[in-house]
């Protein structure tokens, strides 16, 4: 994969993420805050972005979303295929809800 393809992939990912985030916020704000791992202030900013602002932000060459599984335990709970998969996913959601949300700097 060359640099141009990588940058195009990042732009597409950013656009998809921002559009999905706005849709989630529009449909169920409290759930979006939890699922996106963002603060109320950050969610409000994303919700208020115009289409032109979304496109401009998406054009960045840096990913706007963050991988949230910082702990091996959480990653194993979500990816593990055990008899108690539903219980593992519920436990992972509980652990993730205790993680701090991203704040505006």
TORPA-4810 file (N, C-alpha, C, O; in nm, 3 decimals):
<nodes>
NODE_1_0.086_-0.117_0.000_0.000_0.000_0.000_0.090_0.123_0.000_0.178_0.137_0.086_X
NODE_2_0.069_0.211_-0.096_0.151_0.332_-0.100_0.091_0.443_-0.014_-0.020_0.430_0.038_X
NODE_3_0.165_0.551_-0.001_0.124_0.662_0.087_-0.009_0.723_0.045_-0.092_0.756_0.130_X
NODE_4_-0.030_0.738_-0.084_-0.157_0.797_-0.131_-0.276_0.708_-0.096_-0.380_0.758_-0.055_X
NODE_5_-0.260_0.578_-0.111_-0.368_0.485_-0.075_-0.394_0.489_0.075_-0.509_0.484_0.119_X
NODE_6_-0.288_0.497_0.153_-0.302_0.504_0.298_-0.376_0.631_0.339_-0.467_0.625_0.423_X
NODE_7_-0.338_0.744_0.283_-0.405_0.870_0.315_-0.552_0.869_0.271_-0.637_0.922_0.342_X
NODE_8_-0.582_0.809_0.157_-0.720_0.800_0.111_-0.801_0.711_0.207_-0.916_0.741_0.238_X
NODE_9_-0.741_0.601_0.252_-0.807_0.514_0.349_-0.837_0.586_0.479_-0.944_0.570_0.536_X
NODE_10_-0.743_0.666_0.525_-0.763_0.745_0.648_-0.876_0.845_0.628_-0.960_0.860_0.716_X
NODE_11_-0.879_0.913_0.515_-0.987_1.009_0.488_-1.124_0.939_0.486_-1.220_0.990_0.543_X
NODE_12_-1.131_0.824_0.421_-1.257_0.750_0.417_-1.300_0.706_0.556_-1.418_0.715_0.592_X
NODE_13_-1.204_0.658_0.633_-1.233_0.615_0.771_-1.283_0.732_0.854_-1.381_0.718_0.927_X
NODE_14_-1.217_0.847_0.844_-1.258_0.965_0.918_-1.399_1.008_0.880_-1.480_1.039_0.967_X
NODE_15_-1.428_1.010_0.752_-1.560_1.053_0.707_-1.667_0.956_0.758_-1.771_0.999_0.807_X
NODE_16_-1.640_0.828_0.748_-1.734_0.727_0.797_-1.756_0.741_0.947_-1.869_0.736_0.995_X
NODE_17_-1.647_0.760_1.021_-1.656_0.774_1.166_-1.738_0.897_1.205_-1.826_0.888_1.291_X
NODE_18_-1.710_1.010_1.142_-1.783_1.133_1.176_-1.931_1.122_1.142_-2.017_1.166_1.218_X
NODE_19_-1.961_1.064_1.027_-2.101_1.048_0.988_-2.173_0.952_1.081_-2.287_0.977_1.120_X
NODE_20_-2.108_0.843_1.117_-2.167_0.747_1.210_-2.187_0.812_1.347_-2.292_0.796_1.408_X
NODE_21_-2.087_0.884_1.394_-2.097_0.951_1.524_-2.214_1.049_1.525_-2.291_1.052_1.621_X
NODE_22_-2.228_1.129_1.420_-2.340_1.223_1.415_-2.474_1.151_1.415_-2.568_1.196_1.480_X
NODE_23_-2.483_1.040_1.343_-2.609_0.964_1.340_-2.640_0.904_1.477_-2.755_0.908_1.522_X
NODE_24_-2.537_0.850_1.542_-2.557_0.793_1.676_-2.603_0.900_1.774_-2.692_0.876_1.855_X
NODE_25_-2.542_1.017_1.768_-2.577_1.127_1.858_-2.720_1.172_1.833_-2.795_1.200_1.927_X
NODE_26_-2.757_1.179_1.707_-2.893_1.221_1.670_-2.998_1.123_1.722_-3.105_1.164_1.767_X
NODE_27_-2.968_0.994_1.714_-3.065_0.892_1.752_-3.075_0.869_1.902_-3.184_0.849_1.955_X
NODE_28_-2.961_0.871_1.972_-2.961_0.841_2.115_-2.834_0.897_2.177_-2.731_0.829_2.184_X
NODE_29_-2.841_1.021_2.222_-2.723_1.091_2.272_-2.654_1.021_2.390_-2.533_1.003_2.387_X
NODE_30_-2.727_0.979_2.494_-2.660_0.911_2.606_-2.587_0.783_2.563_-2.476_0.756_2.608_X
NODE_31_-2.650_0.707_2.477_-2.588_0.585_2.427_-2.464_0.619_2.343_-2.363_0.549_2.351_X
NODE_32_-2.472_0.723_2.263_-2.359_0.765_2.181_-2.241_0.807_2.267_-2.126_0.775_2.236_X
NODE_33_-2.269_0.879_2.375_-2.162_0.920_2.467_-2.089_0.797_2.519_-1.966_0.793_2.522_X
NODE_34_-2.165_0.696_2.560_-2.105_0.573_2.612_-2.030_0.497_2.503_-1.914_0.460_2.522_X
NODE_35_-2.095_0.475_2.390_-2.036_0.392_2.285_-1.915_0.458_2.219_-1.820_0.390_2.180_X
NODE_36_-1.917_0.590_2.205_-1.805_0.660_2.144_-1.694_0.690_2.244_-1.580_0.715_2.205_X
NODE_37_-1.727_0.687_2.373_-1.627_0.717_2.476_-1.587_0.863_2.477_-1.472_0.897_2.505_X
NODE_38_-1.683_0.949_2.445_-1.656_1.093_2.437_-1.733_1.168_2.545_-1.833_1.119_2.597_X
NODE_39_-1.685_1.285_2.578_-1.752_1.369_2.678_-1.876_1.434_2.615_-1.893_1.436_2.493_X
NODE_40_-1.961_1.486_2.701_-2.080_1.560_2.656_-2.039_1.677_2.567_-2.102_1.701_2.464_X
NODE_41_-1.934_1.751_2.606_-1.888_1.865_2.526_-1.843_1.823_2.388_-1.876_1.888_2.288_X
NODE_42_-1.765_1.714_2.381_-1.715_1.668_2.251_-1.830_1.618_2.163_-1.830_1.642_2.042_X
NODE_43_-1.926_1.551_2.223_-2.043_1.504_2.148_-2.122_1.622_2.093_-2.169_1.618_1.979_X
NODE_44_-2.136_1.726_2.173_-2.206_1.846_2.126_-2.134_1.910_2.007_-2.198_1.955_1.913_X
NODE_45_-2.001_1.914_2.013_-1.923_1.970_1.902_-1.945_1.888_1.775_-1.971_1.943_1.668_X
NODE_46_-1.934_1.756_1.788_-1.952_1.669_1.670_-2.092_1.683_1.613_-2.110_1.688_1.492_X
NODE_47_-2.192_1.689_1.701_-2.331_1.701_1.655_-2.355_1.831_1.580_-2.440_1.837_1.491_X
NODE_48_-2.281_1.936_1.616_-2.305_2.067_1.554_-2.224_2.091_1.427_-2.238_2.196_1.365_X
NODE_49_-2.140_1.996_1.387_-2.059_2.015_1.267_-2.147_2.021_1.142_-2.240_1.942_1.126_X
NODE_50_-2.116_2.115_1.055_-2.186_2.123_0.926_-2.124_2.019_0.832_-2.014_1.970_0.858_X
NODE_51_-2.195_1.985_0.723_-2.136_1.891_0.628_-1.999_1.937_0.575_-1.908_1.855_0.557_X
NODE_52_-1.983_2.066_0.552_-1.855_2.117_0.504_-1.745_2.097_0.609_-1.631_2.064_0.575_X
NODE_53_-1.779_2.116_0.737_-1.682_2.096_0.843_-1.645_1.948_0.858_-1.529_1.915_0.883_X
NODE_54_-1.743_1.861_0.841_-1.717_1.717_0.848_-1.620_1.677_0.737_-1.524_1.604_0.762_X
NODE_55_-1.644_1.724_0.616_-1.556_1.692_0.504_-1.416_1.747_0.527_-1.317_1.680_0.497_X
NODE_56_-1.407_1.868_0.579_-1.276_1.928_0.606_-1.202_1.849_0.713_-1.082_1.823_0.698_X
NODE_57_-1.271_1.811_0.821_-1.207_1.732_0.926_-1.165_1.594_0.873_-1.058_1.544_0.907_X
NODE_58_-1.249_1.534_0.792_-1.220_1.401_0.740_-1.096_1.401_0.651_-1.028_1.299_0.637_X
NODE_59_-1.065_1.515_0.591_-0.951_1.525_0.500_-0.817_1.522_0.572_-0.712_1.520_0.508_X
NODE_60_-0.819_1.522_0.704_-0.696_1.516_0.781_-0.620_1.387_0.749_-0.681_1.286_0.714_X
NODE_61_-0.488_1.391_0.761_-0.411_1.270_0.735_-0.386_1.191_0.864_-0.303_1.101_0.868_X
NODE_62_-0.461_1.227_0.971_-0.453_1.154_1.098_-0.590_1.096_1.131_-0.692_1.160_1.105_X
NODE_63_-0.592_0.977_1.186_-0.719_0.915_1.226_-0.784_0.995_1.337_-0.718_1.034_1.433_X
NODE_64_-0.913_1.019_1.325_-0.986_1.094_1.427_-1.041_1.005_1.537_-1.069_1.052_1.647_X
NODE_65_-1.055_0.876_1.509_-1.104_0.784_1.612_-0.985_0.716_1.679_-0.874_0.716_1.627_X
NODE_66_-1.012_0.658_1.796_-0.907_0.598_1.877_-0.944_0.455_1.912_-1.061_0.427_1.940_X
NODE_67_-0.848_0.365_1.913_-0.868_0.228_1.954_-0.884_0.226_2.106_-0.793_0.267_2.177_X
NODE_68_-0.997_0.181_2.155_-1.030_0.195_2.297_-0.988_0.077_2.384_-0.997_0.087_2.506_X
NODE_69_-0.943_-0.031_2.327_-0.906_-0.147_2.406_-0.761_-0.136_2.449_-0.671_-0.196_2.390_X
NODE_70_-0.739_-0.056_2.553_-0.604_-0.033_2.604_-0.555_-0.149_2.690_-0.435_-0.161_2.716_X
NODE_71_-0.645_-0.232_2.735_-0.609_-0.341_2.824_-0.630_-0.474_2.753_-0.730_-0.495_2.684_X
NODE_72_-0.536_-0.562_2.770_-0.543_-0.694_2.710_-0.667_-0.769_2.757_-0.728_-0.843_2.680_X
NODE_73_-0.705_-0.752_2.884_-0.823_-0.818_2.939_-0.948_-0.782_2.859_-1.026_-0.870_2.823_X
NODE_74_-0.967_-0.653_2.831_-1.084_-0.609_2.754_-1.082_-0.667_2.613_-1.184_-0.713_2.563_X
NODE_75_-0.967_-0.663_2.550_-0.955_-0.716_2.414_-0.990_-0.864_2.411_-1.061_-0.910_2.322_X
NODE_76_-0.941_-0.939_2.507_-0.970_-1.083_2.513_-1.118_-1.109_2.539_-1.173_-1.206_2.486_X
NODE_77_-1.182_-1.026_2.619_-1.325_-1.045_2.647_-1.409_-1.024_2.522_-1.506_-1.097_2.499_X
NODE_78_-1.373_-0.926_2.443_-1.452_-0.894_2.324_-1.424_-0.992_2.211_-1.515_-1.027_2.136_X
NODE_79_-1.301_-1.038_2.199_-1.265_-1.125_2.088_-1.276_-1.273_2.121_-1.273_-1.356_2.030_X
NODE_80_-1.287_-1.307_2.247_-1.292_-1.448_2.287_-1.420_-1.515_2.244_-1.529_-1.457_2.250_X
NODE_81_-1.407_-1.639_2.201_-1.523_-1.717_2.160_-1.543_-1.830_2.261_-1.493_-1.941_2.244_X
NODE_82_-1.616_-1.799_2.365_-1.641_-1.897_2.470_-1.791_-1.922_2.481_-1.872_-1.858_2.416_X
NODE_83_-1.825_-2.018_2.567_-1.966_-2.048_2.591_-2.037_-1.926_2.651_-2.155_-1.903_2.625_X
NODE_84_-1.963_-1.850_2.729_-2.022_-1.736_2.799_-1.991_-1.604_2.728_-1.961_-1.504_2.792_X
NODE_85_-1.999_-1.605_2.595_-1.964_-1.486_2.515_-2.048_-1.365_2.555_-1.995_-1.255_2.568_X
NODE_86_-2.178_-1.384_2.575_-2.265_-1.272_2.611_-2.223_-1.213_2.746_-2.223_-1.092_2.765_X
NODE_87_-2.187_-1.299_2.839_-2.143_-1.254_2.970_-2.010_-1.179_2.958_-1.991_-1.076_3.024_X
NODE_88_-1.920_-1.229_2.876_-1.791_-1.163_2.857_-1.810_-1.024_2.796_-1.746_-0.929_2.839_X
NODE_89_-1.898_-1.013_2.696_-1.921_-0.883_2.635_-1.988_-0.787_2.732_-1.956_-0.668_2.732_X
NODE_90_-2.078_-0.836_2.814_-2.142_-0.751_2.914_-2.038_-0.704_3.016_-2.038_-0.588_3.057_X
NODE_91_-1.951_-0.794_3.058_-1.846_-0.759_3.153_-1.751_-0.656_3.091_-1.710_-0.562_3.159_X
NODE_92_-1.717_-0.673_2.964_-1.630_-0.577_2.895_-1.697_-0.440_2.889_-1.631_-0.338_2.908_X
NODE_93_-1.826_-0.436_2.862_-1.898_-0.308_2.857_-1.896_-0.239_2.992_-1.883_-0.117_3.000_X
NODE_94_-1.910_-0.317_3.098_-1.905_-0.259_3.233_-1.767_-0.201_3.261_-1.756_-0.090_3.313_X
NODE_95_-1.662_-0.276_3.227_-1.526_-0.227_3.249_-1.498_-0.102_3.166_-1.433_-0.009_3.214_X
NODE_96_-1.546_-0.100_3.041_-1.523_0.016_2.954_-1.598_0.138_3.003_-1.553_0.251_2.985_X
NODE_97_-1.713_0.117_3.066_-1.789_0.231_3.115_-1.716_0.304_3.227_-1.744_0.421_3.255_X
NODE_98_-1.622_0.236_3.291_-1.544_0.297_3.398_-1.424_0.376_3.345_-1.360_0.449_3.420_X
NODE_99_-1.393_0.359_3.215_-1.280_0.432_3.158_-1.316_0.579_3.143_-1.432_0.612_3.117_X
NODE_100_-1.218_0.667_3.158_-1.246_0.810_3.140_-1.280_0.840_2.994_-1.231_0.774_2.903_X
NODE_101_-1.365_0.940_2.975_-1.401_0.980_2.839_-1.299_1.081_2.787_-1.226_1.143_2.864_X
NODE_102_-1.296_1.095_2.655_-1.209_1.193_2.594_-1.267_1.332_2.616_-1.387_1.354_2.598_X
NODE_103_-1.184_1.423_2.653_-1.225_1.561_2.681_-1.167_1.656_2.577_-1.067_1.626_2.513_X
NODE_104_-1.230_1.770_2.562_-1.174_1.876_2.479_-1.055_1.936_2.552_-1.062_1.963_2.672_X
NODE_105_-0.949_1.956_2.482_-0.829_2.013_2.546_-0.828_2.164_2.538_-0.735_2.228_2.586_X
</nodes>
